[in-house]
Amino acid sequence: MHVSVREVCIPSEPDSAYFLRVAWKGRGLESGFQLLLTDGQDAWKGDVSEASVCAEAEELEMQMERYVQDLHQALTDTTSSFSFNLTPSPPKHTSTLTLAYEKVQKDISFRLGSADLKADPDPAEALRELLTHSLQRGNHLKEENQNLKEENLKMRGEHRRISAE
């Protein structure tokens, strides 16, 4: 399963911080995905089906490949060309939320999609999952960085040897 975690800013709540975990199987987001939104105290979860992804692409009259690319950027990248809205705002820990994601181009925004999120009865477990993923990802990147450093040293040594010859 592929997982991405990012911070999400909600314009109607500038003092609040939310974190969004997106998980998907298979090819990519076109197969559907799961969302987890947390503010560190409460958590909300929801699923977006493959049919919903197809319906949103059709409604926007976008090619599926382009729609999925924009959707992937909106949900996983930290670029500023996407925005998020929550309703109701501010959320209550027991309420169902709608998370809408929009693409902003030249001061014009259009809705890419939305997902209904239900309050998670065990927000501590949801937060633990988020932290566990983040730690595992950090450790993986640290290990990958170390491997690249070692490979770089080998290549420098080989370059020196070739230059000497």
N, C-alpha and C positions, 0 to 999 in steps of 0.2 A: 504494500500500500504506500502511495506517495502522500507525504504530509508537508504542509507549509504553515508557518506561523508568522503573523505580522501584527503590528500595532495598527489600530484603526482609529482615526479621529472622526468624531461626530460633530459637525458644525453647530448643532443646536445645544451641545454640551461641551463647550470648549475646555472646561476644567476637569473633565472626566477622561480616563484612559481606558480603552477597550483593546482586547487582544482577540484576534480571529485565527482559528485553526481550520484549515481546509484539508480534507482527506479524500483521496480518490483512488480507484483501482483501475487497472487496465490502461487503455490508450491515453486517457486524459480526462479532462472535465466533461467532455461530450458524453461520457458514460454515466454521468451523474456524480454527485459528491455529497459529502457530509460537512456540516458547519458546526463549529463550537465557538460561541462568543462569550467572553467573560470580562468582567470589570475588576476581577481579583477577589470579589466577595460572592457574587452570584454568577450563574452560568446558564446559558440557553443553548439548546441543540436543535438541529433540523437537518433534513435531507432534501436535496434537489435531484429529481429523477432525470433520466435521460430524455424522457418525453418532454419534461419542462424545459430542458435546454434547447431541444429542437423547436418547441413552440415559441420560445423567446427569439431565437434566430429568425424564424419565419415572420414573426410579428414585426421585427425590425427590418425585415427584407435584407438581411445580411447573409452572405455565404457562410455556411457552417464553420469552415476553417477560420475565417476572419473573426466570426463571433466568438469562437472558443479561444482564439488568441487574445482578444480584448478581455474576455471573461477571466482568463488565466492571469493577465496583467493586473486586472482590477482586484482580484482576490489574493494574489500572492506577492506582487511587487509593491514597493513603497513609493512609487512615482506619484506625483501630485496631480496627475491628469484624471484621477478617479476620486469620487467622493461617496460617502455612505450616509444613510439616514436611518434612524430608528423610529418606529411608531409602536406604542406610545412613547413619548419622550417627556421626561425621563422614565426609564423602564422601572417596573416594580418586580421584585424578585420572584413573585408567583405568576406574573403575567406572561402571556404569549406575545412575542414581538414579531414585527416584520422588519427585516434588514433589507434595505434597498441599496443597490450599487449602481452608480451612474458614471458615465464617461463625460469628461468636460473637455470641449474643444473650442477655442477662441471665445470664451465666455458663454458658450452655449452648452447645456448639459442634456443628455438623454439617458433614460433609464435602460441599463443593460439587463437588469433582472432584479428579482427579490426572492427572499426565502422566509417562510414562517418558522420561527424558532420557539420552542417550548421550554419553559423553565426546567432546569435540571434539578431533580430532587436531591442530588448529592453534588453540590458545587465544589466541595473540597476534592473529590475524586477527579472531577473535570480539570481542576487547576493542577492537580498532581500529574495528570496525563500531559498537560501542556508543558509543565516544567520538565518532566521526564524526556519528552521529545526534544526540547531545547537543549538540555544537557547532552543527550546522545548526539544531536547534530553538532554541537560544539566540540565534543570529543572526536567525532569523525573528521571534522574539518582540521582539528589540531593534528591528528594522525596523518591526514592527507598532506598537510603543510610540511610535516617532518619528512615524509617520503619525497616530496618535491625538493626539499633542501638537500637531501642525500643524493638525489639524482643530479641536481645542479653541481654538487661537488664532484661527482664522477665525471660529468661532462667537462668541467673546468680542467680536471686532471688530464683527461683525454685530449683536450684542446692544447694544453701545454706540451704534452708528449708529441703531438703531431706537429706543432710549431717548432719544437726542438729538432725534429727530424728534418 
